[in-house]
Each structure stands twice: as C-alpha cells, then as structure tokens.
Amino acid sequence: MPELPEVETVRRGLAPAMQGAVIARAQINRPDLRWPFPDRMADRLTGARVLALRRRSKYILADLDSGESLLIHLGMSGRMLISGDPLGQFVHDHPAAEKHDHVVLDMDNGARITFNDPRRFGAMDLLTTATADQHKLLASIGPEPLGNDFNEPYLIAAFQGRNTPVKSALLDQKIVAGLGNIYVCETLYRAGISPTRKAGQIAAARVGSLVPIIRQVLSEAISAGGSSLKDFRHADGELGYFQHSFDVYDREGQPCRTQGCTSGIIRIVQSGRSTFYCPTCQR
C-alpha cells in the first residue's frame, strides 16, 4: 500500500496538470472500485474546475469549484497517470485505452488523467468540501506528521499509558496520519528504539526525538520520489528511489549499517506485518 511519501509524490505530479484546470470530460468505465462510485459521478465532475489539489494522510483530495471534492485512494495497485502536455512544451499523443483504465479525466488544458487499477482496491468518492474532514474515511485521522500540530508534546501525550508496541502506535492513523510499515521501520532504526518496546514505557525525551526523525525520513523519501515496491509508480510512470536508501526495511540478514555494529538486520512479524530492525542498535 502506498504510504505518505508515495501519495505526496503523486499529488505533486498531478498538480501541474490538474490544479486550475477544468475537467472538460469525465469518463467512468465501471460502476465501482473498492466500493460503488457516487451517483452521477461523471456529470458532477464534468465542467468543474480544480481549485486545489491536496493530501490528507494517504488520500488525495481535488477541491472543485462546485463545492465538492474528489477523494482518491490508490489502494494496492492504483495509479494516476498523466498523458498530453498541459504546459504546451511538447506534443504527446494520449496512449490507447487499457483494460484497467477505470476513470479518465480529460482536462481543458489538453492533459488526460487516467486512474488505472488492476486489483480494484483503490477508491474514489465525491464529498462536500466544507465538511470533508467529517467524511467517514477522514474524521478519525490524526495530525499530519509534516504539519505543526504534530509536535513533541503531542506525541509524548499520545504515547502515555499505551501498552502497545511503539511500532503499532506509530502505525495507528488516529495518532499520526499517513505513516506506514516502511517508514516506521526506518524511523525506529534512526531513533535507536526497538519496535517491540511498549509505547507508554519509552522515556518522554526519546518519544519526543521521534518527531524530527519522522519528518526527516518522510522528507527524504518525498525528495527521492517515494519507494517503488511492487506496483507503485509516479504519475508520469517513473519509479521512486528511496528503497535504495533503506537502512533496515527488507534487509533481513544483511549487516547493520551503524559503524562498529556487527549485528545483522532481523525480521519479526508484528500484527501480521513484517518488522525489520537491528537487535543491537535498537533498544
């Protein structure tokens, strides 16, 4: 499942083609993805101007001048692909339609945005922009890790009394938005904290130190275009490269990268998810 850096990379890729442009034609090629599309989705999108393109956790939101927002979730294999050239620098023909092109948005600037999803675990919905934060998918999500509301006092308070492992706490979307398995593993390695430690038993100073590390890991991943594992691609079809910088994730049996450490990276399973860490450096 794409995590925050991958979704943010896609959002940034879509922005030049969609933000400020009008959806000249919306084509919906099936009745549903993960769940049914809203009523008259094509009609409600056609003619609407995209005022802003933003991200909330792992969701992309296109705010429209109709007062509605198009919510997009990529799921496991969903891709938002751009064809055409909205900047007018080159001439690009639109590719032939593919079997899993489920939603196609033709913009008035010549760009075409195609949502392709072979497994159909992705989703789209239309919601009222003014009350978007109350939508069932967004209402209980915690603060954005790159925003001002996510800070050391907040995380220290959120961890107090929690008997769950710190990795599980960081994956809890009610505590912090958008973090997933890859970047939590990388964060805990840099912080020197074992993923099995109980969140409520970690000293406040160590909990607070996670905040800047989380921001650093995410910022580096966004700069690298995310991590291309299995199905993820940018909106232009290119791969992300942060996976080449992994310190622990998917490195089971390989040597720890901390200077002087002779341990190897091990893998355990927590709540059905693979966890990678160094048993010597992470306590």
QUIPEUR-V771352 format. One record per run of one state. SS is the DSSP state (a for helix, b for strand, c for the rest). FROM is the first residue (numbers start at 1). LEN is the number of residues. If there is no record, write none. Layout:
ss = {SS	SS}
from = {FROM	FROM}
len = {LEN	LEN}
//
This chain:
ss = {c	a	c	b	c	b	c	b	c	a	c	b	c	b	c	b	c	b	c	b	c	b	c	b	a	c	b	c	a	c	b	a	c	b	c	a	c	b	a	c	a	c	a	c	b	c	b	c	b	c}
from = {1	4	19	22	29	32	33	36	37	41	46	49	57	59	65	68	74	79	84	101	108	112	117	123	129	135	143	145	152	160	165	166	172	176	178	181	192	198	199	202	204	224	242	246	255	256	264	271	273	279}
len = {3	15	3	7	3	1	3	1	4	5	3	8	2	6	3	6	5	5	17	7	4	5	6	6	6	8	2	7	8	5	1	6	4	2	3	11	6	1	3	2	20	18	4	9	1	8	7	2	6	5}
//
